[in-house]
Amino acid sequence: MRRAGWALFRFRGAGTNIGMQVMRWECVGDPHTEYGYTPVEVRPGPPTTGEIFLMDEASRWLSFIDDNVRRRIVAMRMLWNDWSGRNIYSYRKIGREVGTSATIVRIEYYRGLAEIAQTLNKNYSFLDRIELYRRVDLGAS
């Protein structure tokens, strides 16, 4: 789930930019940028096709969770930033979003993962579909 969340975090589709540019002509520019120096923004590379496939499969697994709030908690918690080694949303942030405590969010998160695991254990065809991509993409890491 974390690998799929990291791929989703790096995915840049059309209309996903949350930034905004503002230009004022009356201000004096920064002396570091006036003479052609511009700092390079380091961005994570786009996900590979195997990572996108795994992201789609993991997102499909969210439908195995019956409760809408629990599904939302697992979806928010699966977003992972590989650079910082942390989840994008902490249990506390998710608790504020859904209106409950961080402890209840943690319990519901693990219940949601248990529902996904039970469904995958009943039907191995879901796991067979990702085995090829796991060997190709995850074997190097």
N, C-alpha and C positions, 0 to 999 in steps of 0.2 A: 504494500500500500504506500509506503514511503517513497519508493522509487517512482511509482505512478504519480504521486503528488509532486515530486521534484520535476518530473517531465511536464506536468500541468503548469507548474510555477514558471518554467522557462519558456513555455509555448507562447509565441507572440502572433496572434491572429489579427485580422483586420478589426480595428475598433477597440483593441484591448489596451491602448495607451491611456494612462490616467494623468499624464503630465499636461502642463499648459505653458505656452510661451507668452511672455508679456514683453513688449518693447517700448521703451521710452527714449525719445531722441534727446530730451533735454538733460539727461544725466551724463556724467563723465564716466567712461569705462574704466575697468580695472586695469592697472598698469601691466599686469601679467598677461592679459589677453589683448592689449592694444597693439602689440608688436607681432602678432601672429601666433603667439603661444596659446594653445588650447589644451586643457587637460584631457586625457583620453579616458573615456568612460568604459570600464571593463564590464562586460555583460556575459552571462553564461551562454554557452553555445546552444543552438536549437537542439531539441531532442531528436534522437535517431528514429527511424521508422519502427524499429523494435520497441523502443521506449514508448512511442505513441500507441502501438498495439497493446502493450502492457497497461498503459494508462486507460485505454478504452475498456479493456477487460476488467481492471480493478474498479472502474466506474460502474460497469455493468453489475458487478458483485454487490453494489450498494442496494440494488433492487431486491436482494435476498432478505433485507431487514424490513420487518413489517411495520414497525412504529416510525412515523414520520419524524418525530423529534430525535429519536435515536439515530435514524439515517442521516439526519442533518449534522448531528454531533460527529459521527464517524467521517462524514464528508469533509467537515471543517478540520478535523484532526489529521486527516491524511495528507494535507498540504504540508510539504516538507521543504526546507531550504538546506541544501547539501553543503553550501558554503559555511553557514553558521552552525550546522549540525543540530538545528532546532526545528520544531514545528512552527508553522506560521502563526497558528492560533494556540494559545495556552489553554489549559482547562479553565482558568479563571475568566479569560476573555469569552470563551464559549458559554460559560455559565452566565455571564452578563447578557449575552446575546439571546439565550433561551430562557432566561429568568430563573435560574436555580444556582445551587452552590457548585464549587469546583469538585467536591467529593462526589456528588450525585452525577456530575458530568463524567467523571472518571469511571464510575460504576456502569453507567449507560454505554460508554464507549466500549468497555470490555464485553458487555452483553451483546452489543452489535457485532463485534468481531467474532464472538462465539456463535452467533446466528449464521454469519458468513461461513465459518469453519464447518459447522454442522451441515450446511447445504452443499459445500464443496466435497465433504466426505461421503455424502450420499451419491453424488454424481461426479465421477472422475473425468468425464468428458471436458469439463471446464478447465481442468488442470492439464489435460493432454493438449489443448489448443495453445497453451503458452509455453510448453516445454521447449520447442524449437527456439523461440526467442530468448528464453532464459539461458540456454546454452551459448547462444551467439553473443548476446549483449552483456550478460552478467558473468560470463566465464572469465572475462579479462579483468574484472574488478575484484 
